[in-house]
Amino acid sequence: MEVGHGDADLLVSAQTGSGKTVAFGLAAAHTLFDGQETLGQAGAPLMLAIAPTRELALQVAAELTWLYGEAGAKITTCVGGMDSRREARALQYGAHIVVGTPGRLKDHIDRGALDLSQARVIVLDEADEMLDMGFRDDLEYILEQAPEERRTLLFSATIARDIAVLAKRYQRDAIRIDTVDRSQPHNDIEYRAMRVIPNQIEGAVVNVLRYFEAPSVLVFCSTRASVNNLQAALLERGFASVALSGEMGQRERNEALQALRDGRARVCVATDVAARGLDLPDLGLVVHAELPINKATMLHRSGRTGRAGKKGISVLLVPHSRRRKAEMLLHAAGVEAVWSGAPTSEEILVKDEQRLLAAPIFTQEPAASDADLIAQMVSERTPEQLAAAVVNMLRKNLPTPANLTDPGEGPQRKPRREGEAYEPSSSPFDRLSSDECTWFRMDIGRNRNADPKWLIPMICRIGGITKAQIGSIKTFPEETRFEIATSHAEAFKKLAAMNTQEANITSSEAPAAGMFKGGHRNGPREGGRDFGGREGGRPSFGRKPFGGNDRGERTERPRGEWQERSEFKPRTEGGDRPDRGAKPFRPRGDFDNKPSGFKGKPAGAKSFAGKPAGGKPGFKKPRRFD
């Protein structure tokens, strides 16, 4: 990126990883030096750079230290999580450039430690992120403390409406520079979407890390708890990993990033706190263990790789229940992803063999002092023994891949015609036909209160499928038979064989026509539907038909008895139960003519409940206002 327009304000939008830090450092140099070769004695800061996160602020400070090192620049950082008293002392001793986060900078201004009266340049890096994080008031407060004749350089990934309003208010005739081609995605990043079963996400992360073997990897999760759990699981599997989340102190976060930079750790499991601005060396892979919340978060997460002209890979792990969400994210971002299942153990072993044969260890020149040892090993060992030793040594520290099952393609969206609205996938209510399904049997029937309300979630959980892949469900006294989409039948069968704690599921034939006879009290209705949505009778889901037996067979009562039970009999003077005697007939308005009170109580007497006295005292049930 080239930026250089004298002393004008700049409004710049650029892709992540395009060198914005160096760009605004060079753009501010003309104003800072003012014709001098060095910056001179440090006093009140001449330049203030504001960044959204602590890590990005420290990274910007490191880049500016390298850029202005020969000019004798004194750079001070003011970020949350660090000792504010030490920062205040550094500001008191003087600084040419101050880099910080909005909240901490505002605190130093309020305490009188930071004086912006001499500031010539104010830089807002990742301005869109700072507005999204709720720093608008802090930014406006800081900008109002600087002189009006200052230069304001505003850098953002996108120029949204909020950014444009901020620029119009605090910039003067800013020059707009847009380096982003909105019609083209980031060409240095390859996107892959991998289908996974929800309870196999941890294993999918392991296999992705083993398959690609990138020098540095960022794995993104949505919550701090997910970060801690996944990082602990990767450590147990043998991966050198660190965690990065907002609950960690600044010292811990710095140590985690430093471990990733110097090679002591290969994997960093992080929340979205690491999605902006971080520049990590040799970061060739980004894994979305949990899907991002929106398009911008996905692009910023993925933008940690493919920086400075290097190629990178972004992998989205997509549970079958989030397929539509992933398709919408990719479509909104204008990204074409390659869909597949997660890498299998066999594919990883093939990759391992290729990497072993091309290992750098075979191309390294041996030291002269090792010549005698090499000759002795060659004389005492056969080539097969030496090769086996090398293979065992290289494979010794490789984590074992996980055994995964591909849940299958699932319902696919129809091809979209030009001008037609985007539809990510077909409706889940488009049921399967009989020729698209395979029958299975479960050892749970009406004798164990089989009910689709809890059978369907259990089937989806055991077999790693969604409701859209389930056809008909038919319950019997001792078992339940159900249909699964043929495209998912093999994977379902494998997973069901592994999860036998809740139910034993085996393959089955279609139930005979007589097995389900009388499943509904009215029998199969013309045009009726069973639970799977196909034509036929509606199952009872565990209810016996009226007048039926335990085997589901209909037994009709004699017509005379049926008519006798259903016949309407008007009440006579003796009543319909002669043994109980006649029940007096009372007209509707009879209460109006009776004296107040019962059982001889005086008229007008009331009980606690406000009813006529004589009965048991009671209290009104309080009304609920739910």
Buried (B, 14 or more C-beta within 10 A) or exposed (E): BEBEEEEBBBBBBBBBBBBBBBBBBBBBBBBBBEEEEEBEEBEBBBBBBBBBBBBBBBBBBBBBBEBBEEBEBBBBBBBBBBEBEEBBEBBEEEBBBBBBBBBBBBBBBEEEBBBBEEBBBBBBBBBBBBBBBEBBEBBEBBBEBBEEEBBBBBBBBBBBEBBBEBBEEBBEEBEEBEBBEEEEBBEBBBBBBBBBBBEBBBBBBBBBBBBBBBEBBBBBBBEBEBBBBBBEBBBEBEBBBBBBBBEBEBEBBBBBBEBBBEEEBBBBBBBBBBBBBBBBEBBBBBBBBBBBEEBBBBBBBBBBBBBEEBEBBBBBBBBBBBBBBBBBBBBBBEBEBEBEBBBBBEBBEEBBEEEBEEEEEEEEEEEEEEEEEEEEEEEEEEEEEEEEEBBEEBEEEBBEBBEBBBBBEBBEBEEEEEEEEEEBBBEEEEBBEBEBBBBBBBEBBBEBEBBBEEBBEBBBBBBBBBEBBBBBBBBBBEBBBBBBBBBBBBBBBEBBEEBEEEBBBEEBEBBEEEBBBBBBEEEBEEEEBBBBBBEBBBBBBBBBBEEBEEEBEBEEEEEEEEEEEEEEEEEEEEEEEEEEEEEEEEEEEEEEEEEEBEEEBEEEEEBEEEBBBEEEEEEEEEEEEE
